[in-house]
Amino acid sequence: MSPSDRNPQYFCPLSDRFINLGEADLLIVSREAKKDLPKPGEAVAHANVVLRRAFEEEAGEVEDICRYFWDETEFNCFGQTFEIGACVNVLALAESEIAGMLSWKKMGSALIIVVLNVYPEFQGQGLGRLLMKEALEQARKQDCEVIKVATSNDDLPALAYYQKLGFCIEEVVSGILTKHHKAELPGFCGIPIRDEIRLTRPIRS
């Protein structure tokens, strides 16, 4: 599937519409100018947001989120294959509507974030940070020393997002995604998807 055929991943405030990977590009703006740009739909009050574990009967909805963003329900990262049904899946519900999801798996002393996605219409409202806060709380409860996440070399929004939240690049595995996809696929902003970038954040008590 080409980037132009993918589901919308982002909201473009300049054109006031949702866009997919094939349409996405970078534009540097000042923070002051950014404040005046429109948001994707009406903001949801955090009082109306609920985070909870996905029920067994919601396995279909969990898989739908994965397919919407990634076209798959098995994820290869950190040299492992994670099947989404074997992960702990936490849903973010905004006014009872599924807005995003966090999936994680404990491996040794690390909590691995397998999926962290928010639907485009709910982006920019802090739901991703709420899900990340949940991941950190679970890591502490599980007595983890670090929390880890992996992304691709093209995913500049994710790289910026995770580093703002205190993650540091630990390792770059060159060419592994080209090998996995058996092709060099175009990604965000037309950047070829080639490498897995692994990030780590220590857990502080």
SERO-480422 format. One record per residue (C-alpha): residue number from 1; residue in one letter; chain; x, y, z. Coordinates in steps of 0.25 Angstrom, whole numbers. Layout:
<pt i="NUM" aa="A" ch="A" xx="X" yy="Y" zz="Z"/>
...
This chain:
<pt i="1" aa="M" ch="A" xx="0" yy="0" zz="0"/>
<pt i="2" aa="S" ch="A" xx="6" yy="13" zz="-4"/>
<pt i="3" aa="P" ch="A" xx="6" yy="25" zz="5"/>
<pt i="4" aa="S" ch="A" xx="-5" yy="32" zz="-3"/>
<pt i="5" aa="D" ch="A" xx="-14" yy="21" zz="0"/>
<pt i="6" aa="R" ch="A" xx="-12" yy="21" zz="15"/>
<pt i="7" aa="N" ch="A" xx="-23" yy="25" zz="25"/>
<pt i="8" aa="P" ch="A" xx="-21" yy="40" zz="30"/>
<pt i="9" aa="Q" ch="A" xx="-10" yy="40" zz="40"/>
<pt i="10" aa="Y" ch="A" xx="-10" yy="55" zz="43"/>
<pt i="11" aa="F" ch="A" xx="-18" yy="68" zz="43"/>
<pt i="12" aa="C" ch="A" xx="-13" yy="79" zz="34"/>
<pt i="13" aa="P" ch="A" xx="-17" yy="93" zz="40"/>
<pt i="14" aa="L" ch="A" xx="-13" yy="100" zz="28"/>
<pt i="15" aa="S" ch="A" xx="-23" yy="93" zz="19"/>
<pt i="16" aa="D" ch="A" xx="-32" yy="90" zz="31"/>
<pt i="17" aa="R" ch="A" xx="-33" yy="75" zz="27"/>
<pt i="18" aa="F" ch="A" xx="-28" yy="61" zz="31"/>
<pt i="19" aa="I" ch="A" xx="-16" yy="56" zz="22"/>
<pt i="20" aa="N" ch="A" xx="-9" yy="43" zz="20"/>
<pt i="21" aa="L" ch="A" xx="6" yy="40" zz="19"/>
<pt i="22" aa="G" ch="A" xx="7" yy="43" zz="5"/>
<pt i="23" aa="E" ch="A" xx="2" yy="57" zz="7"/>
<pt i="24" aa="A" ch="A" xx="10" yy="61" zz="19"/>
<pt i="25" aa="D" ch="A" xx="21" yy="71" zz="19"/>
<pt i="26" aa="L" ch="A" xx="29" yy="79" zz="28"/>
<pt i="27" aa="L" ch="A" xx="27" yy="94" zz="31"/>
<pt i="28" aa="I" ch="A" xx="35" yy="102" zz="41"/>
<pt i="29" aa="V" ch="A" xx="26" yy="112" zz="48"/>
<pt i="30" aa="S" ch="A" xx="28" yy="120" zz="61"/>
<pt i="31" aa="R" ch="A" xx="21" yy="115" zz="74"/>
<pt i="32" aa="E" ch="A" xx="14" yy="129" zz="74"/>
<pt i="33" aa="A" ch="A" xx="8" yy="126" zz="60"/>
<pt i="34" aa="K" ch="A" xx="5" yy="112" zz="63"/>
<pt i="35" aa="K" ch="A" xx="-5" yy="116" zz="74"/>
<pt i="36" aa="D" ch="A" xx="-14" yy="123" zz="64"/>
<pt i="37" aa="L" ch="A" xx="-15" yy="111" zz="55"/>
<pt i="38" aa="P" ch="A" xx="-28" yy="103" zz="56"/>
<pt i="39" aa="K" ch="A" xx="-29" yy="90" zz="64"/>
<pt i="40" aa="P" ch="A" xx="-35" yy="77" zz="59"/>
<pt i="41" aa="G" ch="A" xx="-49" yy="78" zz="63"/>
<pt i="42" aa="E" ch="A" xx="-55" yy="82" zz="77"/>
<pt i="43" aa="A" ch="A" xx="-45" yy="80" zz="88"/>
<pt i="44" aa="V" ch="A" xx="-49" yy="69" zz="98"/>
<pt i="45" aa="A" ch="A" xx="-49" yy="73" zz="113"/>
<pt i="46" aa="H" ch="A" xx="-39" yy="64" zz="120"/>
<pt i="47" aa="A" ch="A" xx="-50" yy="61" zz="130"/>
<pt i="48" aa="N" ch="A" xx="-58" yy="54" zz="119"/>
<pt i="49" aa="V" ch="A" xx="-46" yy="45" zz="116"/>
<pt i="50" aa="V" ch="A" xx="-45" yy="31" zz="122"/>
<pt i="51" aa="L" ch="A" xx="-33" yy="22" zz="121"/>
<pt i="52" aa="R" ch="A" xx="-36" yy="7" zz="123"/>
<pt i="53" aa="R" ch="A" xx="-31" yy="-7" zz="119"/>
<pt i="54" aa="A" ch="A" xx="-38" yy="-12" zz="106"/>
<pt i="55" aa="F" ch="A" xx="-48" yy="-23" zz="109"/>
<pt i="56" aa="E" ch="A" xx="-47" yy="-36" zz="103"/>
<pt i="57" aa="E" ch="A" xx="-59" yy="-34" zz="94"/>
<pt i="58" aa="E" ch="A" xx="-52" yy="-21" zz="89"/>
<pt i="59" aa="A" ch="A" xx="-41" yy="-29" zz="82"/>
<pt i="60" aa="G" ch="A" xx="-47" yy="-25" zz="69"/>
<pt i="61" aa="E" ch="A" xx="-46" yy="-10" zz="72"/>
<pt i="62" aa="V" ch="A" xx="-32" yy="-12" zz="77"/>
<pt i="63" aa="E" ch="A" xx="-28" yy="-19" zz="64"/>
<pt i="64" aa="D" ch="A" xx="-35" yy="-8" zz="56"/>
<pt i="65" aa="I" ch="A" xx="-27" yy="3" zz="62"/>
<pt i="66" aa="C" ch="A" xx="-14" yy="-5" zz="58"/>
<pt i="67" aa="R" ch="A" xx="-19" yy="-7" zz="44"/>
<pt i="68" aa="Y" ch="A" xx="-23" yy="8" zz="43"/>
<pt i="69" aa="F" ch="A" xx="-9" yy="13" zz="46"/>
<pt i="70" aa="W" ch="A" xx="0" yy="1" zz="42"/>
<pt i="71" aa="D" ch="A" xx="-8" yy="-9" zz="33"/>
<pt i="72" aa="E" ch="A" xx="-3" yy="-20" zz="43"/>
<pt i="73" aa="T" ch="A" xx="-6" yy="-26" zz="57"/>
<pt i="74" aa="E" ch="A" xx="8" yy="-31" zz="59"/>
<pt i="75" aa="F" ch="A" xx="20" yy="-22" zz="61"/>
<pt i="76" aa="N" ch="A" xx="35" yy="-24" zz="60"/>
<pt i="77" aa="C" ch="A" xx="44" yy="-16" zz="69"/>
<pt i="78" aa="F" ch="A" xx="55" yy="-18" zz="78"/>
<pt i="79" aa="G" ch="A" xx="58" yy="-31" zz="71"/>
<pt i="80" aa="Q" ch="A" xx="45" yy="-37" zz="75"/>
<pt i="81" aa="T" ch="A" xx="31" yy="-39" zz="69"/>
<pt i="82" aa="F" ch="A" xx="20" yy="-34" zz="78"/>
<pt i="83" aa="E" ch="A" xx="6" yy="-39" zz="75"/>
<pt i="84" aa="I" ch="A" xx="-4" yy="-29" zz="79"/>
<pt i="85" aa="G" ch="A" xx="-14" yy="-39" zz="86"/>
<pt i="86" aa="A" ch="A" xx="-2" yy="-43" zz="95"/>
<pt i="87" aa="C" ch="A" xx="1" yy="-28" zz="99"/>
<pt i="88" aa="V" ch="A" xx="-6" yy="-20" zz="110"/>
<pt i="89" aa="N" ch="A" xx="-15" yy="-11" zz="102"/>
<pt i="90" aa="V" ch="A" xx="-20" yy="2" zz="109"/>
<pt i="91" aa="L" ch="A" xx="-31" yy="10" zz="101"/>
<pt i="92" aa="A" ch="A" xx="-33" yy="25" zz="102"/>
<pt i="93" aa="L" ch="A" xx="-48" yy="28" zz="102"/>
<pt i="94" aa="A" ch="A" xx="-52" yy="43" zz="99"/>
<pt i="95" aa="E" ch="A" xx="-67" yy="45" zz="103"/>
<pt i="96" aa="S" ch="A" xx="-69" yy="29" zz="101"/>
<pt i="97" aa="E" ch="A" xx="-62" yy="29" zz="87"/>
<pt i="98" aa="I" ch="A" xx="-49" yy="22" zz="85"/>
<pt i="99" aa="A" ch="A" xx="-39" yy="32" zz="82"/>
<pt i="100" aa="G" ch="A" xx="-26" yy="25" zz="84"/>
<pt i="101" aa="M" ch="A" xx="-18" yy="13" zz="89"/>
<pt i="102" aa="L" ch="A" xx="-6" yy="9" zz="97"/>
<pt i="103" aa="S" ch="A" xx="0" yy="-5" zz="96"/>
<pt i="104" aa="W" ch="A" xx="11" yy="-9" zz="104"/>
<pt i="105" aa="K" ch="A" xx="19" yy="-22" zz="108"/>
<pt i="106" aa="K" ch="A" xx="29" yy="-24" zz="119"/>
<pt i="107" aa="M" ch="A" xx="42" yy="-30" zz="116"/>
<pt i="108" aa="G" ch="A" xx="52" yy="-32" zz="127"/>
<pt i="109" aa="S" ch="A" xx="54" yy="-19" zz="134"/>
<pt i="110" aa="A" ch="A" xx="48" yy="-11" zz="122"/>
<pt i="111" aa="L" ch="A" xx="34" yy="-7" zz="118"/>
<pt i="112" aa="I" ch="A" xx="33" yy="-7" zz="103"/>
<pt i="113" aa="I" ch="A" xx="23" yy="2" zz="97"/>
<pt i="114" aa="V" ch="A" xx="18" yy="-6" zz="85"/>
<pt i="115" aa="V" ch="A" xx="7" yy="4" zz="80"/>
<pt i="116" aa="L" ch="A" xx="4" yy="18" zz="84"/>
<pt i="117" aa="N" ch="A" xx="-6" yy="25" zz="74"/>
<pt i="118" aa="V" ch="A" xx="-17" yy="35" zz="75"/>
<pt i="119" aa="Y" ch="A" xx="-27" yy="37" zz="64"/>
<pt i="120" aa="P" ch="A" xx="-25" yy="50" zz="56"/>
<pt i="121" aa="E" ch="A" xx="-38" yy="56" zz="60"/>
<pt i="122" aa="F" ch="A" xx="-33" yy="55" zz="75"/>
<pt i="123" aa="Q" ch="A" xx="-19" yy="59" zz="73"/>
<pt i="124" aa="G" ch="A" xx="-13" yy="72" zz="79"/>
<pt i="125" aa="Q" ch="A" xx="-22" yy="71" zz="91"/>
<pt i="126" aa="G" ch="A" xx="-12" yy="64" zz="101"/>
<pt i="127" aa="L" ch="A" xx="-17" yy="50" zz="99"/>
<pt i="128" aa="G" ch="A" xx="-4" yy="45" zz="95"/>
<pt i="129" aa="R" ch="A" xx="3" yy="50" zz="108"/>
<pt i="130" aa="L" ch="A" xx="-8" yy="44" zz="116"/>
<pt i="131" aa="L" ch="A" xx="-5" yy="31" zz="110"/>
<pt i="132" aa="M" ch="A" xx="9" yy="33" zz="112"/>
<pt i="133" aa="K" ch="A" xx="7" yy="36" zz="127"/>
<pt i="134" aa="E" ch="A" xx="-1" yy="23" zz="128"/>
<pt i="135" aa="A" ch="A" xx="11" yy="16" zz="122"/>
<pt i="136" aa="L" ch="A" xx="21" yy="22" zz="132"/>
<pt i="137" aa="E" ch="A" xx="11" yy="19" zz="144"/>
<pt i="138" aa="Q" ch="A" xx="10" yy="4" zz="139"/>
<pt i="139" aa="A" ch="A" xx="26" yy="3" zz="137"/>
<pt i="140" aa="R" ch="A" xx="27" yy="8" zz="152"/>
<pt i="141" aa="K" ch="A" xx="17" yy="-2" zz="157"/>
<pt i="142" aa="Q" ch="A" xx="24" yy="-13" zz="149"/>
<pt i="143" aa="D" ch="A" xx="37" yy="-9" zz="155"/>
<pt i="144" aa="C" ch="A" xx="43" yy="-6" zz="142"/>
<pt i="145" aa="E" ch="A" xx="56" yy="1" zz="141"/>
<pt i="146" aa="V" ch="A" xx="54" yy="7" zz="127"/>
<pt i="147" aa="I" ch="A" xx="43" yy="10" zz="117"/>
<pt i="148" aa="K" ch="A" xx="46" yy="7" zz="103"/>
<pt i="149" aa="V" ch="A" xx="40" yy="11" zz="89"/>
<pt i="150" aa="A" ch="A" xx="44" yy="9" zz="75"/>
<pt i="151" aa="T" ch="A" xx="40" yy="17" zz="62"/>
<pt i="152" aa="S" ch="A" xx="45" yy="18" zz="48"/>
<pt i="153" aa="N" ch="A" xx="55" yy="28" zz="43"/>
<pt i="154" aa="D" ch="A" xx="45" yy="35" zz="35"/>
<pt i="155" aa="D" ch="A" xx="35" yy="38" zz="46"/>
<pt i="156" aa="L" ch="A" xx="40" yy="51" zz="50"/>
<pt i="157" aa="P" ch="A" xx="27" yy="55" zz="58"/>
<pt i="158" aa="A" ch="A" xx="29" yy="43" zz="67"/>
<pt i="159" aa="L" ch="A" xx="44" yy="45" zz="68"/>
<pt i="160" aa="A" ch="A" xx="41" yy="60" zz="73"/>
<pt i="161" aa="Y" ch="A" xx="30" yy="55" zz="82"/>
<pt i="162" aa="Y" ch="A" xx="37" yy="45" zz="89"/>
<pt i="163" aa="Q" ch="A" xx="50" yy="53" zz="91"/>
<pt i="164" aa="K" ch="A" xx="41" yy="64" zz="97"/>
<pt i="165" aa="L" ch="A" xx="36" yy="54" zz="107"/>
<pt i="166" aa="G" ch="A" xx="50" yy="51" zz="112"/>
<pt i="167" aa="F" ch="A" xx="54" yy="39" zz="103"/>
<pt i="168" aa="C" ch="A" xx="68" yy="38" zz="97"/>
<pt i="169" aa="I" ch="A" xx="72" yy="31" zz="85"/>
<pt i="170" aa="E" ch="A" xx="80" yy="18" zz="89"/>
<pt i="171" aa="E" ch="A" xx="82" yy="11" zz="76"/>
<pt i="172" aa="V" ch="A" xx="79" yy="11" zz="61"/>
<pt i="173" aa="V" ch="A" xx="78" yy="-2" zz="54"/>
<pt i="174" aa="S" ch="A" xx="81" yy="2" zz="40"/>
<pt i="175" aa="G" ch="A" xx="73" yy="-5" zz="28"/>
<pt i="176" aa="I" ch="A" xx="65" yy="-14" zz="37"/>
<pt i="177" aa="L" ch="A" xx="51" yy="-8" zz="32"/>
<pt i="178" aa="T" ch="A" xx="55" yy="-9" zz="18"/>
<pt i="179" aa="K" ch="A" xx="58" yy="-24" zz="20"/>
<pt i="180" aa="H" ch="A" xx="45" yy="-26" zz="28"/>
<pt i="181" aa="H" ch="A" xx="37" yy="-19" zz="17"/>
<pt i="182" aa="K" ch="A" xx="45" yy="-26" zz="6"/>
<pt i="183" aa="A" ch="A" xx="45" yy="-12" zz="-1"/>
<pt i="184" aa="E" ch="A" xx="49" yy="2" zz="2"/>
<pt i="185" aa="L" ch="A" xx="35" yy="9" zz="5"/>
<pt i="186" aa="P" ch="A" xx="33" yy="24" zz="5"/>
<pt i="187" aa="G" ch="A" xx="29" yy="29" zz="18"/>
<pt i="188" aa="F" ch="A" xx="26" yy="42" zz="25"/>
<pt i="189" aa="C" ch="A" xx="30" yy="54" zz="16"/>
<pt i="190" aa="G" ch="A" xx="34" yy="44" zz="5"/>
<pt i="191" aa="I" ch="A" xx="46" yy="40" zz="14"/>
<pt i="192" aa="P" ch="A" xx="50" yy="25" zz="11"/>
<pt i="193" aa="I" ch="A" xx="47" yy="16" zz="22"/>
<pt i="194" aa="R" ch="A" xx="60" yy="8" zz="25"/>
<pt i="195" aa="D" ch="A" xx="64" yy="8" zz="40"/>
<pt i="196" aa="E" ch="A" xx="59" yy="5" zz="53"/>
<pt i="197" aa="I" ch="A" xx="62" yy="16" zz="64"/>
<pt i="198" aa="R" ch="A" xx="61" yy="11" zz="78"/>
<pt i="199" aa="L" ch="A" xx="59" yy="21" zz="89"/>
<pt i="200" aa="T" ch="A" xx="60" yy="19" zz="104"/>
<pt i="201" aa="R" ch="A" xx="55" yy="27" zz="116"/>
<pt i="202" aa="P" ch="A" xx="59" yy="23" zz="131"/>
<pt i="203" aa="I" ch="A" xx="48" yy="21" zz="141"/>
<pt i="204" aa="R" ch="A" xx="50" yy="31" zz="153"/>
<pt i="205" aa="S" ch="A" xx="43" yy="28" zz="166"/>
